[in-house]
Protein backbone atom coordinates (compact mmCIF):
# COMPACT_ATOMS: atom_id res chain seq x y z
CA UNK A 1 0.00 0.00 0.00
CA UNK A 2 1.24 3.49 -0.77
CA UNK A 3 2.39 5.45 2.21
CA UNK A 4 0.99 8.90 2.90
CA UNK A 5 2.99 11.53 1.07
CA UNK A 6 3.13 15.29 0.74
CA UNK A 7 2.01 16.74 -2.57
CA UNK A 8 4.89 18.11 -4.66
CA UNK A 9 5.08 21.86 -4.98
CA UNK A 10 5.38 23.39 -8.42
CA UNK A 11 6.53 26.96 -7.91
CA UNK A 12 5.36 29.58 -10.39
CA UNK A 13 7.70 32.54 -10.50
CA UNK A 14 5.45 35.51 -11.14
CA UNK A 15 2.15 36.97 -9.97
CA UNK A 16 0.68 36.05 -13.35
CA UNK A 17 0.57 32.29 -13.23
CA UNK A 18 1.99 30.35 -16.16
CA UNK A 19 0.02 28.02 -18.37
CA UNK A 20 0.85 24.46 -17.47
CA UNK A 21 -0.68 21.00 -17.60
CA UNK A 22 -3.01 20.20 -14.72
CA UNK A 23 -1.67 18.55 -11.58
CA UNK A 24 -4.89 18.58 -9.53
CA UNK A 25 -8.33 17.50 -10.76
CA UNK A 26 -11.70 18.40 -9.28
CA UNK A 27 -14.24 16.22 -11.05
CA UNK A 28 -17.88 16.85 -10.20
CA UNK A 29 -19.24 13.43 -11.09
CA UNK A 30 -22.88 14.56 -10.83
CA UNK A 31 -24.92 17.53 -9.71
CA UNK A 32 -27.58 15.10 -8.53
CA UNK A 33 -28.01 15.08 -4.76
CA UNK A 34 -30.11 13.37 -2.11
CA UNK A 35 -29.93 16.41 0.20
CA UNK A 36 -31.67 19.78 0.03
CA UNK A 37 -29.04 22.00 1.59
CA UNK A 38 -29.89 25.57 2.50
CA UNK A 39 -26.50 26.89 1.30
CA UNK A 40 -26.26 24.98 -1.99
CA UNK A 41 -28.39 24.86 -5.13
CA UNK A 42 -26.82 21.70 -6.56
CA UNK A 43 -29.97 19.69 -5.86
CA UNK A 44 -31.93 22.19 -7.98
CA UNK A 45 -29.55 22.00 -10.93
CA UNK A 46 -30.50 19.71 -13.78
CA UNK A 47 -27.88 17.01 -14.23
CA UNK A 48 -28.82 15.32 -17.49
CA UNK A 49 -26.23 13.53 -19.53
CA UNK A 50 -23.61 12.80 -16.87
CA UNK A 51 -20.55 11.22 -18.43
CA UNK A 52 -20.79 7.45 -18.73
CA UNK A 53 -17.98 5.24 -17.47
CA UNK A 54 -16.57 4.61 -20.95
CA UNK A 55 -16.43 8.35 -21.61
CA UNK A 56 -14.74 8.98 -18.26
CA UNK A 57 -12.15 6.33 -19.05
CA UNK A 58 -11.47 7.92 -22.45
CA UNK A 59 -11.05 11.38 -20.91
CA UNK A 60 -8.74 10.14 -18.15
CA UNK A 61 -6.54 8.45 -20.76
CA UNK A 62 -5.85 11.88 -22.28
CA UNK A 63 -4.86 13.64 -19.05
CA UNK A 64 -1.36 13.79 -17.59
CA UNK A 65 -0.34 12.06 -14.39
CA UNK A 66 -1.89 13.96 -11.48
CA UNK A 67 -0.91 14.59 -7.88
CA UNK A 68 -4.47 14.40 -6.58
CA UNK A 69 -7.95 13.60 -7.88
CA UNK A 70 -10.98 14.96 -6.06
CA UNK A 71 -14.36 13.38 -6.78
CA UNK A 72 -17.29 15.44 -5.61
CA UNK A 73 -20.89 16.41 -6.40
CA UNK A 74 -23.78 17.04 -5.78
CA UNK A 75 -23.51 13.82 -3.86
CA UNK A 76 -21.02 11.60 -5.70
CA UNK A 77 -22.43 8.35 -4.30
CA UNK A 78 -25.73 9.00 -6.03
CA UNK A 79 -23.78 7.39 -8.86
CA UNK A 80 -23.50 3.62 -8.53
CA UNK A 81 -20.22 3.36 -10.45
CA UNK A 82 -17.91 5.27 -8.10
CA UNK A 83 -15.65 2.22 -7.64
CA UNK A 84 -15.19 1.99 -11.40
CA UNK A 85 -14.47 5.74 -11.65
CA UNK A 86 -11.81 5.37 -8.96
CA UNK A 87 -10.27 2.43 -10.84
CA UNK A 88 -10.12 4.49 -14.03
CA UNK A 89 -8.43 7.31 -12.14
CA UNK A 90 -5.90 4.89 -10.69
CA UNK A 91 -5.17 3.28 -14.04
CA UNK A 92 -4.71 6.44 -16.10
CA UNK A 93 -4.01 9.36 -13.75
CA UNK A 94 -1.91 7.50 -11.14
CA UNK A 95 -2.66 10.04 -8.39
CA UNK A 96 -0.79 10.14 -5.11
CA UNK A 97 -4.10 10.78 -3.36
CA UNK A 98 -7.80 10.34 -4.01
CA UNK A 99 -10.20 12.77 -2.31
CA UNK A 100 -13.93 12.11 -2.08
CA UNK A 101 -16.43 14.51 -0.51
CA UNK A 102 -19.77 13.05 0.61
CA UNK A 103 -22.76 13.84 2.78
CA UNK A 104 -22.48 10.31 4.17
CA UNK A 105 -26.12 9.31 3.67
CA UNK A 106 -25.52 6.15 1.60
CA UNK A 107 -23.56 4.15 4.16
CA UNK A 108 -23.52 0.74 2.46
CA UNK A 109 -22.48 2.21 -0.88
CA UNK A 110 -19.73 4.31 0.71
CA UNK A 111 -18.37 1.38 2.71
CA UNK A 112 -18.30 -0.77 -0.42
CA UNK A 113 -16.40 1.97 -2.23
CA UNK A 114 -13.80 2.12 0.55
CA UNK A 115 -13.41 -1.64 0.40
CA UNK A 116 -13.34 -2.14 -3.37
CA UNK A 117 -11.58 0.94 -4.78
CA UNK A 118 -7.82 0.55 -5.54
CA UNK A 119 -6.24 0.50 -2.10
CA UNK A 120 -2.74 1.36 -3.27
CA UNK A 121 -3.97 4.95 -3.66
CA UNK A 122 -4.61 6.56 -0.24
CA UNK A 123 -8.19 7.77 0.13
CA UNK A 124 -9.20 10.95 1.95
CA UNK A 125 -12.91 10.71 2.70
CA UNK A 126 -14.37 14.06 3.69
CA UNK A 127 -17.82 13.76 5.28
CA UNK A 128 -19.84 16.99 5.36
CA UNK A 129 -21.58 17.64 8.70
CA UNK A 130 -22.65 21.14 9.69
CA UNK A 131 -24.17 20.71 13.17
CA UNK A 132 -25.47 17.96 15.42
CA UNK A 133 -28.88 16.30 15.45
CA UNK A 134 -31.80 18.31 14.17
CA UNK A 135 -29.58 21.32 13.48
CA UNK A 136 -27.73 19.37 10.78
CA UNK A 137 -30.97 17.83 9.51
CA UNK A 138 -32.46 21.29 8.99
CA UNK A 139 -29.40 22.60 7.15
CA UNK A 140 -29.33 19.54 4.90
CA UNK A 141 -33.09 19.54 4.39
CA UNK A 142 -33.46 15.87 5.24
CA UNK A 143 -34.69 14.09 8.34
CA UNK A 144 -32.06 11.68 9.64
CA UNK A 145 -29.17 13.41 7.85
CA UNK A 146 -27.03 13.55 10.98
CA UNK A 147 -27.65 9.96 12.05
CA UNK A 148 -26.91 8.68 8.52
CA UNK A 149 -23.64 10.61 8.30
CA UNK A 150 -22.58 9.39 11.73
CA UNK A 151 -23.46 5.81 10.78
CA UNK A 152 -21.03 6.05 7.87
CA UNK A 153 -18.31 7.54 10.06
CA UNK A 154 -18.76 4.90 12.75
CA UNK A 155 -18.66 2.10 10.16
CA UNK A 156 -15.37 3.25 8.65
CA UNK A 157 -13.42 4.94 11.43
CA UNK A 158 -12.20 1.69 13.05
CA UNK A 159 -11.12 0.40 9.62
CA UNK A 160 -9.03 3.35 8.44
CA UNK A 161 -5.69 1.54 8.62
CA UNK A 162 -7.10 -1.65 7.13
CA UNK A 163 -8.67 0.18 4.18
CA UNK A 164 -5.91 2.72 3.56
CA UNK A 165 -8.08 5.75 4.17
CA UNK A 166 -8.34 8.81 6.33
CA UNK A 167 -11.66 10.25 7.37
CA UNK A 168 -12.23 13.89 8.17
CA UNK A 169 -15.35 15.91 8.83
CA UNK A 170 -15.88 19.18 7.02
CA UNK A 171 -18.27 21.66 8.61
CA UNK A 172 -19.76 24.58 6.71
CA UNK A 173 -20.29 27.51 9.08
CA UNK A 174 -23.45 29.46 8.41
CA UNK A 175 -24.12 32.81 10.02
CA UNK A 176 -24.71 33.69 13.68
CA UNK A 177 -24.42 30.74 16.04
CA UNK A 178 -21.69 29.12 13.96
CA UNK A 179 -19.29 28.94 16.90
CA UNK A 180 -21.84 27.10 19.04
CA UNK A 181 -22.53 24.67 16.18
CA UNK A 182 -18.80 24.09 15.77
CA UNK A 183 -18.38 23.34 19.49
CA UNK A 184 -21.34 20.96 19.52
CA UNK A 185 -19.98 18.96 16.61
CA UNK A 186 -16.44 18.98 18.00
CA UNK A 187 -17.66 17.41 21.23
CA UNK A 188 -19.34 14.58 19.29
CA UNK A 189 -16.32 13.92 17.09
CA UNK A 190 -13.63 14.15 19.79
CA UNK A 191 -13.99 10.54 21.03
CA UNK A 192 -13.54 9.29 17.47
CA UNK A 193 -10.22 11.09 16.98
CA UNK A 194 -11.21 12.44 13.56
CA UNK A 195 -9.91 15.60 11.94
CA UNK A 196 -12.58 18.29 12.19
CA UNK A 197 -12.24 21.05 9.63
CA UNK A 198 -14.45 24.03 8.99
CA UNK A 199 -15.03 26.52 6.20
CA UNK A 200 -16.99 29.74 6.20
CA UNK A 201 -19.72 29.70 3.55
CA UNK A 202 -19.46 32.17 0.69
CA UNK A 203 -22.58 34.08 -0.28
CA UNK A 204 -22.57 32.78 -3.87
CA UNK A 205 -20.99 30.12 -6.06
CA UNK A 206 -21.04 29.88 -9.83
CA UNK A 207 -20.47 26.12 -9.71
CA UNK A 208 -23.72 25.49 -7.90
CA UNK A 209 -25.80 28.22 -9.50
CA UNK A 210 -28.86 27.03 -11.40
CA UNK A 211 -27.78 29.35 -14.21
CA UNK A 212 -24.98 28.67 -16.72
CA UNK A 213 -21.95 30.84 -17.52
CA UNK A 214 -22.13 32.75 -14.26
CA UNK A 215 -19.42 35.11 -13.04
CA UNK A 216 -19.78 35.90 -9.33
CA UNK A 217 -16.08 36.37 -8.64
CA UNK A 218 -15.21 39.01 -6.04
CA UNK A 219 -14.49 42.47 -7.39
CA UNK A 220 -12.56 43.41 -4.26
CA UNK A 221 -9.78 41.07 -3.16
CA UNK A 222 -10.22 42.14 0.46
CA UNK A 223 -13.92 41.25 0.46
CA UNK A 224 -15.37 38.00 1.77
CA UNK A 225 -19.17 38.09 1.39
CA UNK A 226 -20.35 35.49 3.88
CA UNK A 227 -23.59 33.54 3.73
CA UNK A 228 -25.12 35.05 6.85
CA UNK A 229 -24.16 38.16 8.79
CA UNK A 230 -21.53 37.89 11.51
CA UNK A 231 -20.49 40.40 14.14
CA UNK A 232 -16.74 41.02 14.28
CA UNK A 233 -16.57 39.70 17.84
CA UNK A 234 -18.07 36.37 16.79
CA UNK A 235 -15.75 36.10 13.80
CA UNK A 236 -12.75 36.82 16.03
CA UNK A 237 -13.76 34.22 18.61
CA UNK A 238 -14.53 31.66 15.90
CA UNK A 239 -11.22 32.12 14.08
CA UNK A 240 -9.25 32.01 17.34
CA UNK A 241 -10.83 28.68 18.22
CA UNK A 242 -10.40 27.21 14.75
CA UNK A 243 -6.76 28.24 14.73
CA UNK A 244 -6.14 26.64 18.12
CA UNK A 245 -7.85 23.42 17.08
CA UNK A 246 -5.80 23.23 13.86
CA UNK A 247 -2.86 22.18 16.03
CA UNK A 248 -4.33 18.66 16.13
CA UNK A 249 -4.34 18.26 12.32
CA UNK A 250 -1.61 16.38 10.43
CA UNK A 251 1.27 18.72 9.43
CA UNK A 252 0.29 19.36 5.80
CA UNK A 253 -3.40 19.84 6.67
CA UNK A 254 -2.46 22.09 9.58
CA UNK A 255 -0.32 24.30 7.35
CA UNK A 256 -3.05 24.62 4.72
CA UNK A 257 -5.78 25.24 7.29
CA UNK A 258 -3.88 27.97 9.11
CA UNK A 259 -3.03 29.60 5.80
CA UNK A 260 -6.76 29.64 4.97
CA UNK A 261 -7.69 30.96 8.42
CA UNK A 262 -5.08 33.69 8.19
CA UNK A 263 -6.63 34.89 4.95
CA UNK A 264 -10.10 34.82 6.49
CA UNK A 265 -8.97 36.88 9.47
CA UNK A 266 -7.33 39.52 7.32
CA UNK A 267 -10.30 39.86 5.01
CA UNK A 268 -13.06 39.76 7.60
CA UNK A 269 -11.44 41.72 10.42
CA UNK A 270 -8.63 43.76 8.89
CA UNK A 271 -10.10 44.27 5.38
CA UNK A 272 -6.79 43.27 3.82
CA UNK A 273 -6.27 41.04 0.78
CA UNK A 274 -3.40 39.02 2.18
CA UNK A 275 -2.29 36.40 1.45
CA UNK A 276 -3.46 36.40 -2.16
CA UNK A 277 -1.60 33.80 -4.25
CA UNK A 278 -1.66 33.73 -8.05
CA UNK A 279 -4.57 31.56 -9.11
CA UNK A 280 -3.89 28.21 -10.80
CA UNK A 281 -7.38 27.74 -12.27
CA UNK A 282 -7.09 26.43 -15.85
CA UNK A 283 -3.42 25.68 -15.24
CA UNK A 284 -2.41 23.37 -12.37
CA UNK A 285 -6.06 23.02 -11.34
CA UNK A 286 -8.50 21.40 -13.79
CA UNK A 287 -12.22 21.22 -13.11
CA UNK A 288 -14.58 18.92 -15.00
CA UNK A 289 -18.37 19.16 -14.77
CA UNK A 290 -20.67 16.10 -14.93
CA UNK A 291 -21.38 16.43 -18.66
CA UNK A 292 -17.70 16.91 -19.60
CA UNK A 293 -17.71 20.72 -19.60
CA UNK A 294 -14.50 22.38 -18.38
CA UNK A 295 -15.40 25.51 -16.38
CA UNK A 296 -13.05 28.27 -15.32
CA UNK A 297 -13.26 28.13 -11.52
CA UNK A 298 -15.56 28.03 -8.49
CA UNK A 299 -16.79 31.58 -9.12
CA UNK A 300 -16.85 31.62 -12.91
CA UNK A 301 -18.67 28.80 -14.67
CA UNK A 302 -17.79 30.05 -18.15
CA UNK A 303 -17.00 26.86 -20.07
CA UNK A 304 -13.85 26.61 -22.21
CA UNK A 305 -14.75 23.33 -23.89
CA UNK A 306 -16.36 19.94 -23.51
CA UNK A 307 -14.35 16.73 -23.11
CA UNK A 308 -17.21 14.58 -24.37
CA UNK A 309 -17.06 16.31 -27.76
CA UNK A 310 -13.45 17.51 -27.88
CA UNK A 311 -10.06 16.09 -27.01
CA UNK A 312 -8.30 17.39 -23.94
CA UNK A 313 -5.65 19.02 -26.14
CA UNK A 314 -8.32 20.86 -28.15
CA UNK A 315 -9.91 22.20 -24.97
CA UNK A 316 -6.70 23.03 -23.10
CA UNK A 317 -5.03 24.77 -26.03
CA UNK A 318 -8.17 26.36 -27.45
CA UNK A 319 -9.06 30.02 -27.86
CA UNK A 320 -11.70 29.91 -25.12
CA UNK A 321 -9.21 28.50 -22.62
CA UNK A 322 -6.69 31.18 -23.60
CA UNK A 323 -9.33 33.89 -23.15
CA UNK A 324 -10.38 32.59 -19.73
CA UNK A 325 -6.78 32.32 -18.56
CA UNK A 326 -6.52 36.03 -19.27
CA UNK A 327 -9.61 36.50 -17.12
CA UNK A 328 -7.99 34.46 -14.33
CA UNK A 329 -4.83 36.57 -14.55
CA UNK A 330 -6.90 39.73 -14.21
CA UNK A 331 -9.08 38.40 -11.37
CA UNK A 332 -8.47 40.22 -8.08
CA UNK A 333 -8.56 36.94 -6.18
CA UNK A 334 -10.99 35.02 -3.98
CA UNK A 335 -10.66 33.15 -0.71
CA UNK A 336 -12.61 29.96 -1.37
CA UNK A 337 -10.59 27.15 0.23
CA UNK A 338 -11.08 24.81 -2.74
CA UNK A 339 -9.42 27.37 -5.01
CA UNK A 340 -6.95 28.92 -2.57
CA UNK A 341 -5.27 25.77 -1.28
CA UNK A 342 -4.26 24.40 -4.72
CA UNK A 343 -3.09 27.88 -5.71
CA UNK A 344 -1.08 28.28 -2.51
CA UNK A 345 0.57 24.89 -2.97
CA UNK A 346 1.40 25.14 -6.65
CA UNK A 347 2.72 28.70 -6.46
CA UNK A 348 4.68 28.02 -3.29
CA UNK A 349 2.84 30.80 -1.45
CA UNK A 350 1.87 28.54 1.44
CA UNK A 351 5.55 27.81 2.09
CA UNK A 352 6.59 31.45 1.74
CA UNK A 353 3.93 32.41 4.27
CA UNK A 354 5.68 30.49 7.06
CA UNK A 355 8.15 33.25 7.88
CA UNK A 356 5.64 36.09 8.33
CA UNK A 357 3.32 33.78 10.25
CA UNK A 358 6.03 33.06 12.81
CA UNK A 359 6.74 36.75 13.25
CA UNK A 360 3.06 37.54 13.64
CA UNK A 361 1.98 39.20 16.86
CA UNK A 362 -0.56 36.41 17.19
CA UNK A 363 2.31 33.88 17.42
CA UNK A 364 0.32 31.16 15.68
CA UNK A 365 3.00 28.46 15.58
CA UNK A 366 2.69 26.22 12.56
C-alpha distance (Angstrom), angle and dihedral (degrees) to the residues before:
residue distance angle dihedral
X1 . . .
X2 3.78 . .
X3 3.75 115.0 .
X4 3.78 120.6 -126.8
X5 3.78 110.5 -87.4
X6 3.78 139.0 -176.5
X7 3.79 116.5 -109.7
X8 3.81 113.2 -108.2
X9 3.77 116.2 -108.8
X10 3.77 118.9 -128.8
X11 3.79 106.5 -163.6
X12 3.79 118.0 -147.9
X13 3.78 111.6 -156.2
X14 3.78 104.5 -145.8
X15 3.79 140.2 45.0
X16 3.80 88.2 -109.7
X17 3.76 103.0 69.3
X18 3.79 118.4 -130.6
X19 3.77 124.9 -118.3
X20 3.77 109.2 -104.5
X21 3.78 140.1 154.0
X22 3.79 114.7 -82.8
X23 3.79 120.3 -91.1
X24 3.81 98.3 176.0
X25 3.81 126.0 46.8
X26 3.79 127.6 -160.1
X27 3.79 106.0 -170.3
X28 3.80 116.3 -175.1
X29 3.79 98.1 -155.6
X30 3.82 93.4 -169.4
X31 3.78 140.1 -8.7
X32 3.79 88.0 -145.2
X33 3.79 113.0 113.4
X34 3.79 139.4 179.4
X35 3.82 92.3 -149.9
X36 3.80 131.1 74.1
X37 3.78 100.6 -147.8
X38 3.78 119.7 -169.6
X39 3.84 92.8 -140.1
X40 3.81 98.9 44.7
X41 3.80 134.0 59.8
X42 3.80 96.1 -165.3
X43 3.80 91.7 109.2
X44 3.82 88.7 56.9
X45 3.79 94.2 50.6
X46 3.78 117.5 97.7
X47 3.79 110.2 -118.9
X48 3.79 104.2 -170.3
X49 3.75 120.5 155.1
X50 3.80 100.8 22.2
X51 3.78 110.3 -175.3
X52 3.78 113.6 -86.9
X53 3.79 120.6 -129.6
X54 3.81 94.0 -102.0
X55 3.79 90.5 52.6
X56 3.80 91.5 48.3
X57 3.79 90.4 51.1
X58 3.81 90.9 50.4
X59 3.81 92.2 49.9
X60 3.81 93.7 47.2
X61 3.81 89.9 51.9
X62 3.81 88.7 61.9
X63 3.81 97.1 50.3
X64 3.80 125.7 88.4
X65 3.78 123.7 -112.0
X66 3.81 108.0 -72.9
X67 3.78 134.9 -149.8
X68 3.80 94.4 -143.1
X69 3.80 138.7 5.8
X70 3.79 119.5 -156.9
X71 3.80 118.2 -163.2
X72 3.77 113.9 -164.3
X73 3.81 144.1 146.3
X74 3.02 156.1 139.2
X75 3.75 81.9 -49.4
X76 3.81 107.5 -31.8
X77 3.81 94.5 -156.0
X78 3.78 90.5 63.2
X79 3.80 79.6 84.0
X80 3.79 113.2 77.1
X81 3.81 95.1 -152.7
X82 3.81 100.1 64.9
X83 3.82 91.8 120.5
X84 3.79 90.1 55.4
X85 3.82 91.7 47.2
X86 3.80 89.4 52.6
X87 3.81 90.5 49.7
X88 3.79 90.8 51.8
X89 3.80 90.2 50.3
X90 3.79 90.7 50.1
X91 3.80 93.6 47.8
X92 3.80 98.6 47.4
X93 3.82 108.9 19.0
X94 3.83 98.6 36.3
X95 3.81 93.5 -157.1
X96 3.78 123.1 -167.8
X97 3.80 88.5 -138.8
X98 3.78 138.8 20.0
X99 3.82 117.8 -151.3
X100 3.79 122.4 -165.0
X101 3.81 124.2 -177.9
X102 3.81 117.2 -159.3
X103 3.79 141.4 163.7
X104 3.81 87.6 -133.6
X105 3.81 97.1 -129.6
X106 3.82 97.8 125.1
X107 3.80 98.7 61.5
X108 3.81 100.1 169.2
X109 3.79 92.9 47.4
X110 3.82 92.4 47.4
X111 3.80 92.9 48.3
X112 3.79 90.7 49.7
X113 3.80 89.6 51.2
X114 3.81 91.3 52.1
X115 3.79 90.0 49.8
X116 3.80 99.9 43.3
X117 3.82 105.6 34.2
X118 3.85 116.2 97.2
X119 3.78 103.2 -73.1
X120 3.79 95.8 -160.9
X121 3.82 86.9 76.5
X122 3.83 111.1 70.3
X123 3.80 112.2 -121.9
X124 3.80 124.3 -142.8
X125 3.79 107.6 -162.7
X126 3.78 111.8 -165.3
X127 3.81 112.9 -165.6
X128 3.81 115.0 -162.2
X129 3.82 113.8 -135.7
X130 3.80 121.0 158.3
X131 3.82 104.2 -178.4
X132 3.78 139.6 -16.2
X133 3.80 129.3 -82.1
X134 3.76 117.2 -26.9
X135 3.80 92.1 -0.8
X136 3.81 90.4 65.8
X137 3.81 91.8 40.8
X138 3.80 90.5 56.0
X139 3.80 93.8 48.3
X140 3.80 91.4 48.5
X141 3.80 93.5 42.6
X142 3.78 93.9 -130.1
X143 3.78 132.3 103.2
X144 3.80 110.7 -123.9
X145 3.81 94.5 20.6
X146 3.80 93.2 130.4
X147 3.79 96.1 45.9
X148 3.83 91.4 47.8
X149 3.81 92.9 50.3
X150 3.80 91.3 47.5
X151 3.81 90.6 48.7
X152 3.79 89.1 57.7
X153 3.80 92.4 47.2
X154 3.79 92.8 48.2
X155 3.81 91.6 48.5
X156 3.80 94.1 53.1
X157 3.80 106.6 29.5
X158 3.84 95.5 79.3
X159 3.82 89.7 48.3
X160 3.80 100.0 51.4
X161 3.81 95.7 110.9
X162 3.79 93.1 41.9
X163 3.81 93.0 50.8
X164 3.81 98.6 38.3
X165 3.77 95.2 -119.4
X166 3.76 141.9 122.3
X167 3.76 122.1 -147.6
X168 3.77 124.1 -152.5
X169 3.78 132.7 171.2
X170 3.78 119.8 -131.0
X171 3.80 117.0 -158.1
X172 3.79 122.7 -163.4
X173 3.80 109.5 -147.9
X174 3.78 113.9 -142.1
X175 3.78 122.1 -168.0
X176 3.81 129.8 -66.3
X177 3.78 114.2 3.1
X178 3.80 92.6 34.1
X179 3.80 92.7 124.6
X180 3.80 92.0 54.1
X181 3.82 90.4 48.4
X182 3.80 90.0 49.7
X183 3.81 92.0 51.3
X184 3.80 92.6 47.6
X185 3.78 92.7 52.5
X186 3.80 92.9 43.2
X187 3.79 90.5 56.5
X188 3.82 90.9 53.3
X189 3.80 94.2 47.1
X190 3.82 98.0 42.8
X191 3.84 96.1 83.4
X192 3.81 89.6 52.9
X193 3.81 93.8 55.3
X194 3.81 93.2 -134.0
X195 3.79 126.3 153.0
X196 3.80 108.7 -104.0
X197 3.77 114.1 -157.8
X198 3.77 129.9 177.1
X199 3.78 137.6 -161.9
X200 3.77 130.1 -168.7
X201 3.80 111.3 -122.4
X202 3.79 118.0 -115.4
X203 3.78 117.7 -134.3
X204 3.81 93.9 -121.3
X205 3.80 141.5 14.0
X206 3.78 128.0 -167.4
X207 3.80 91.7 -155.9
X208 3.78 93.0 62.7
X209 3.78 98.5 34.3
X210 3.79 115.3 119.7
X211 3.81 87.2 -133.3
X212 3.81 125.8 77.3
X213 3.81 128.4 -125.1
X214 3.79 93.8 20.6
X215 3.80 123.9 169.9
X216 3.81 111.8 -163.8
X217 3.80 96.1 149.2
X218 3.82 115.6 145.6
X219 3.78 115.7 -93.3
X220 3.80 91.5 -158.7
X221 3.80 117.3 52.6
X222 3.80 90.9 -152.6
X223 3.81 92.7 55.2
X224 3.79 124.9 97.5
X225 3.81 109.1 178.9
X226 3.79 103.4 -159.2
X227 3.78 126.6 -154.7
X228 3.79 96.2 -114.3
X229 3.79 130.4 15.7
X230 3.79 119.1 -87.0
X231 3.77 130.0 -169.5
X232 3.81 113.9 -128.9
X233 3.80 91.2 -117.7
X234 3.80 91.8 57.1
X235 3.80 92.1 46.4
X236 3.81 90.4 50.3
X237 3.80 93.3 49.4
X238 3.80 91.9 44.9
X239 3.81 94.7 50.0
X240 3.81 92.1 45.5
X241 3.79 90.4 54.6
X242 3.80 94.7 44.3
X243 3.78 90.5 49.8
X244 3.81 92.2 50.7
X245 3.80 92.1 48.1
X246 3.81 91.7 49.9
X247 3.80 87.1 74.3
X248 3.82 88.4 79.3
X249 3.83 94.1 57.3
X250 3.82 122.8 98.6
X251 3.84 111.6 -89.6
X252 3.81 99.1 -99.1
X253 3.81 93.1 43.5
X254 3.80 90.5 46.0
X255 3.79 91.9 52.9
X256 3.80 93.0 48.6
X257 3.80 93.5 44.6
X258 3.79 94.6 50.3
X259 3.78 90.3 46.8
X260 3.82 88.6 54.1
X261 3.80 92.6 45.8
X262 3.79 91.6 49.2
X263 3.79 89.8 55.5
X264 3.80 91.2 48.3
X265 3.79 92.1 51.4
X266 3.78 93.6 49.9
X267 3.78 93.9 47.6
X268 3.78 98.8 42.0
X269 3.80 100.8 37.3
X270 3.80 107.0 20.0
X271 3.85 99.1 29.6
X272 3.79 90.4 -132.6
X273 3.80 126.9 138.4
X274 3.78 96.9 -137.0
X275 2.94 132.3 160.1
X276 3.79 96.9 24.9
X277 3.82 111.8 163.2
X278 3.80 123.6 -166.1
X279 3.79 107.6 -90.0
X280 3.81 119.3 -112.1
X281 3.81 96.7 -162.5
X282 3.82 109.4 137.8
X283 3.79 89.7 12.9
X284 3.82 119.6 57.1
X285 3.81 90.3 -2.0
X286 3.82 118.6 63.1
X287 3.79 122.1 -174.6
X288 3.80 123.2 -164.3
X289 3.80 123.3 -168.6
X290 3.83 122.9 -145.3
X291 3.81 94.6 -96.0
X292 3.82 94.2 47.4
X293 3.81 97.1 -94.5
X294 3.82 115.6 145.0
X295 3.83 108.9 -142.9
X296 3.78 126.8 -166.7
X297 3.81 102.6 -118.6
X298 3.80 146.2 -49.7
X299 3.81 92.2 -67.5
X300 3.78 100.5 36.1
X301 3.79 117.6 51.2
X302 3.80 94.1 -177.8
X303 3.81 103.6 140.0
X304 3.82 120.5 -132.2
X305 3.80 96.2 -170.4
X306 3.77 146.5 -36.6
X307 3.81 122.9 -103.1
X308 3.79 92.5 -157.1
X309 3.81 90.6 62.9
X310 3.81 101.9 25.1
X311 3.77 136.7 43.1
X312 3.77 118.5 -107.2
X313 3.82 90.1 -112.2
X314 3.81 91.1 53.8
X315 3.80 91.4 51.5
X316 3.81 97.8 41.0
X317 3.79 95.2 46.4
X318 3.79 96.9 35.9
X319 3.79 129.7 117.0
X320 3.80 93.3 -109.4
X321 3.80 91.8 54.2
X322 3.80 90.2 48.1
X323 3.81 90.6 50.4
X324 3.80 93.3 48.9
X325 3.80 92.2 47.5
X326 3.79 86.4 58.6
X327 3.80 87.6 52.3
X328 3.82 90.0 50.8
X329 3.80 90.8 50.2
X330 3.79 90.4 52.4
X331 3.82 95.2 44.5
X332 3.80 112.7 112.8
X333 3.79 90.9 -137.4
X334 3.80 137.9 -102.7
X335 3.78 134.2 -135.3
X336 3.80 102.8 -135.2
X337 3.80 106.0 139.3
X338 3.81 93.4 -137.0
X339 3.81 89.7 59.1
X340 3.80 100.0 32.1
X341 3.80 99.7 52.2
X342 3.84 96.2 54.4
X343 3.80 89.3 44.4
X344 3.80 92.2 49.1
X345 3.80 91.9 49.2
X346 3.78 98.9 44.6
X347 3.80 95.1 44.2
X348 3.79 93.0 43.9
X349 3.81 91.3 -122.8
X350 3.80 93.2 127.7
X351 3.81 89.9 58.3
X352 3.80 93.7 44.7
X353 3.79 89.4 52.2
X354 3.81 92.3 64.9
X355 3.80 95.3 82.5
X356 3.81 97.9 52.2
X357 3.79 90.6 42.5
X358 3.80 91.2 57.8
X359 3.78 91.4 49.5
X360 3.79 91.9 48.4
X361 3.78 117.2 121.1
X362 3.79 86.6 -127.1
X363 3.84 89.4 62.9
X364 3.79 93.1 -147.4
X365 3.80 98.7 177.2
X366 3.77 112.7 -148.5
